[in-house]
Amino acid sequence: MHKTGHKPARAGPAMPPACRDTMQARNREQRVPLLSNPLLQQEAPMAITRNVADITTRIGDFLTGAHGDRSGALSVLNDILGPLPAPEHPSMLENRAEAVGLLPVIHAWQIHDKSPPTDEETIHTLFHPAELARFSTQTGLSELAAMNILREMLPTAVRHRAVTAQASRAAPPVQ
């Protein structure tokens, strides 16, 4: 009986050392590394690192409630969007939207009180990567959580900014 409690596969004389050495050498030659392609060997640790980072981010977002966090996000968004729109001075967002054919979307957000969240593609079209990174950094949110909040907040923020701009134009000047 073997120390693991199992019987040896075959009983009999031990293998001569020369045969054992030959078999071990042959086994070493036949072993193919799991990732035999050098590029895959370089990419595998990076992919694992990305997966670990993604999982860690998701856990952090869940624990901090980042997907529902709105504190400070509207202030950062307004800062990125710049001055309120005016008839003779369209906002930065309106200028970008017009350049890519999305101005009707912006106008719909300005008019409708309850617009559905926008899609990620629209966010990437209307904002530069540096602005998205700034939003994420200044709100303390992961890129994923920041994107989800922007998708929900942008239509509402555009509506709120349009209403505020209209009210400020309609108000009598303060003396």
N, C-alpha and C positions, 0 to 999 in steps of 0.2 A: 504494500500500500504506500502511496505517495503521501507526503505530509498534508496535501490538500484533501485527502480522504478518497481520492480516485485511484483506481488501479492503473498502472502504466498501460499504454496502448499495446505494447508488445513486450513480452519478456524474452530474455535471451542475453547473449553476451553484449557488452558495451561496444559501441562503434570504435574502430581503430582511430587514433588521433589524426592520421593522414587523411582519412575519408571525411572525418568531421570537419577538418580545416578546409578541405576542398568544397564541401557542401556549404559551409558558412561563406566562403569567398563567392561561390556561385550565387547565393542568396543576396549578398551585398550588390553584386553586379546587376541582378535582375530588379532590384528595388528602383522604382521610378519615383522621383520626388512628387509630392502631391501637386505642386504647382511647378511643372517642368519648364514652362515658358518664363523667361527672365522678366518680361513685362508684367506678367501676372504676379510674380513673386514680389515685385515692387508695389503693385496696386493693391494687393490683398491687405497689407497692414493699413494702408490709407483707407480702404473701404471699411475695415473693422473700426478704425478710429472714427470715421464719419458716422457709422451706425451707433457707436457708443455715445458720441456727442449728440446725435439726434435723440436717442433714448433719454439721455441725461436732460436735454433741453425740454423734452416732453414731460418728464417727471417734474422738473422745476416749474414749468408752466402750470401743471396741474396743482402742485402743492401751494403755489403762490396765488392761484386763481387768475393767472395772467390772461386767460382767454376772455374773462369777463371784466377785467380791470379797465376802467375808463378814466381813472384819476390822472389828470395831467395830460392825457392823450389829446384831448381837444385843443388845449393850449398849444401843444407842440405842432399839431396839424395846422392850426390857424397861423402860427409863426411861419411854417413852411409855405403856406398858401399866399402869404403876403397881404397887401392891402385889399380892402373890400372892393368888389366890382362896382363900376359906375358905367352909365351908358356910353360915355365917351372914352372911358378907360377900362377895358375888359381886364379881368383878373389874369394872373399868370396861368391858372388852370384853364380858363376860357381860351386863351391864346394857344396853349398846347392842344386842347381838344379840337379847336378849329383846324389846326395844321394836320391833324390825322383823321378828320371827319367825325369826331365825337361830340361836336358842339350840341347837336340835338339831345344827346344824353345829358349833358350838363344842364341844358334848358329844362328838360323834363324833371331833373332833380330839383331845380330852383322852383318849379311850379308845384310839384306834388309833395304833400305833407308826409306821406308814408311811402317812400320809395324802398324797394327791396335792396338787399346788399348787392354790390357790384361784384364782378368777377376779378380774379387775380390778374388776368391779361389786361383789363382796363387800368388797374392800379399800376402795373408795370409800364403801360403806355403813357400814362399821365404824369408819372413821377420818375425822376432820374434815380439810378441806383444809390447815389450818395444821399439823396433826400430820404429814401427808404431806410438806409442805414442810420441816418440821423434820427429818424422817428423811433427806430428800434432802440438806439443807444440812449436817447434822451428820456424815453419812457421806461427804460429798464426791461423791455420785453424782448423775448427771443424773436428772431425774424419771422417764425411761423405765427406766433401770437400777434405780433405787430401787423402782419398781413391780414389776419382774420379780423382784427379790430378795424383796420383801415377799410376793409371791404364793407363792413357794417356802418362805420362812422362817416365815410366820405359823402354818400348821398345826403345824409342828414345835415352834415356840416355845410355842404353847398347850399342847401335849402335855408338853413339858419343864417348864413352869411348874406344871401340874397334878400331875405326878409329884413335883416338888420340894416343893410345898405339902403333899401327902399324906405324904411322908417326914418333913417337919418336924413335922407333927401327931402322927405315930406315934412319933417319937423321944422318949425320956424327957428331962425337963427337966434342964438342966445346973445343978449346984449349986456 
